[in-house]
Amino acid sequence: MGPHTSSRRPVALLLAVAAALALAAPGTCVAGISGIPGAFADIGIGARSLAMGGSVAAVRGAEALFWNPARIDPGDAAVDVSLSYCDQMGLVPYSAAAGATRVGPYAVGAGVLYSGDDVLTETTVLIGGARTMPELPWACGRRPEVGAALRVRRASFGNNESHDGQVTGTALGFALDVGATVPVPGDATIAVVWRDAVSSLSWDSSVGGTYDEAVPSVVSIGAAVTAAGRLTVEAGFDMALEDEARDFASMGVELALFDVAALRGGYRTSVTDDTLDEFMAGGGVSTSLGSATVGVDVAYVFSELEDTLRMAVGIAWR
């Protein structure tokens, strides 16, 4: 069996073209033949974005490498680093690290995501780049951004001790994420992200031999607006481009408190069926230590499957 195909890819192409025109003018991953339903599942890495329901428009810095590569510019910081951890459903540990900086007119970032155990271990390495575009006449100095991130994926399964007949194997592949943001009047931002726009994953199983299977592709659209510099509201929609995946709608809020803390909340639901409703709550605190700003963020996800706690530490050097 070859890579998945989808009748919805033309829609993604139209969205990508629409994003390009806007710049010019102004899931759950379900593996099929691999038989591993959690293979490279996108659970949402980073506590700030997840606490807001899955932010692709308001995210910024190293954490954006996992959400929207167009937003990896660290802003006022020279270097931004993000470290994340969670224990998904009390079974699968996820650890992630990412860093972002500027090189000339470009923002560049790199990161790694490691999850699983001997039953199924997954490692994803990400390398991304972004650039701001010419200023738009109505944006009051704010500029559009475009970016892309290359994901290199490797998996190994069946390495745990078991009885005879243990199924073992590996997987190796890559994927490309592309994103864009467009500022609009009213201190608002619109973002479009195409995750796994190009995807290839080759499996080598002791019982199934060698076969290829792409990771399902998703287009995420988000809009964020900030009021009085303190209250940020974002709404988003994730459109799956494969029949076996689902579409999601989300919304989130963030309230900044005295420039040292923030409170966040979010909601995410499946719109193609009624199988998933998630509520998020979280917050963060930050403090200055010499030339660095250190922040700690937490997010608690209330899910019908399993409530989980996400933690992240961010360090920004100026």
Summary of the structure (lengths in Angstrom):
residues: 318
radius of gyration: 19.4
end to end distance: 50.6
largest distance: 67.9
contacts: 1137
relative contact order: 0.19
helix: 9%
strand: 54%
